[in-house]
Amino acid sequence: MKKGCFITAIAVITIIVGAVLYVFQNHFDNFILNPGKKIIAGIVKDELAKKMNSVKESSEKTEMMEAIKRFSENTEALKLVSEDDVNDLITEIKAAAADSVIDKLELKEISQLLELKGHERSKQN
């Protein structure tokens, strides 16, 4: 290999590595994390919708679904939600839907959990 080709190859590789590191360090959230969370939020919404199909229609069910929808569409809150928070929410909703009826107490608990997760995470920043 000629001396000039080797130096050119090293320069090109250095620029590529630098560009990749810059994008990874400065734009990781925009390119990887946020789209990943949106995909996961969509999967969670689909799973919850399937689970809620077995629940009898009521005003509580409608209100709970609207609260979940508002929470999932709040991009600022979703940026800050951890996997444990999502697991807690899913566990609560599954427990509420286990008897095929959503009552006011279950609705209140889930609404408080949604508010708590949204406000708790926004206060941390």
Number of C-alpha atoms within 10 A of each C-alpha: 5 6 7 8 10 11 11 11 11 11 12 12 12 12 12 12 11 12 12 11 13 12 13 14 10 10 12 13 15 12 12 11 13 15 12 13 19 16 12 14 16 13 12 16 17 12 12 17 12 11 15 21 11 13 16 14 13 12 12 18 20 12 13 20 17 12 17 17 12 12 18 18 13 11 13 13 18 20 16 18 16 12 11 9 15 17 12 13 18 17 12 17 20 15 13 20 21 14 11 16 17 23 14 13 11 19 20 13 14 21 18 12 16 21 14 12 20 20 13 14 16 15 7 7 6
